[in-house]
């Protein structure tokens, strides 16, 4: 039961909550032990809240997950965990998340509540509305960015928010494309919204948001305000890592059956790992 409960919480997905640390990095706030401690609390709070959301989604999607070749192995769909235990675990994660958030401040509590309510709406019908479903996924990441900036008293950068929006929309549409490729003709049986997408439409969305992400990040690195804040014009040298990571992700999507789970792709693909670590190392070196 413990193993099944842990699987329900999806700890591998917690890497997505790393978005809360971008405020520390680009806000030059990592030198403050107080800010670092607060950011760790924000990360833990979002991990618990996201686990509560995963439990809710799995509770709502038991029958649909059983039609999916991978998701049928999830604890509730496979029958290795009872719905009553899942509800208790969800409630515990929710309460613990808000308690941790209260240690940081009211702003974080409000952001977590907004995240929870948004995902409640997503699970109870909004995920069936074409395009809006992906925008809601992206909004979850934007709330993480705000939690790591506004939630810690760090002014958020408009460039950071724009890059985050475009990148997460790209990942969201790529996820839908991967689901469609995996399920083929039975895609609608697992996720109804797939019936309203087409491969050509999703490819257009992926192209637009992917190109927008790269252009926005490139412009951010050479923007005069960015150079003034960071005291350097060298952030442009991090762009090759972004380009390589995005192109590699597209390769995995179209040639290796990836794209359905960005967190899993990041952990299993050495090229993405090197691109991510290389970007982080060069960024920290430049901004130190």
Order of alpha helices (4+ residues) and beta strands (2+ residues): alpha-alpha-alpha-alpha-alpha-alpha-alpha-alpha-alpha-alpha-alpha-alpha-alpha-alpha-alpha
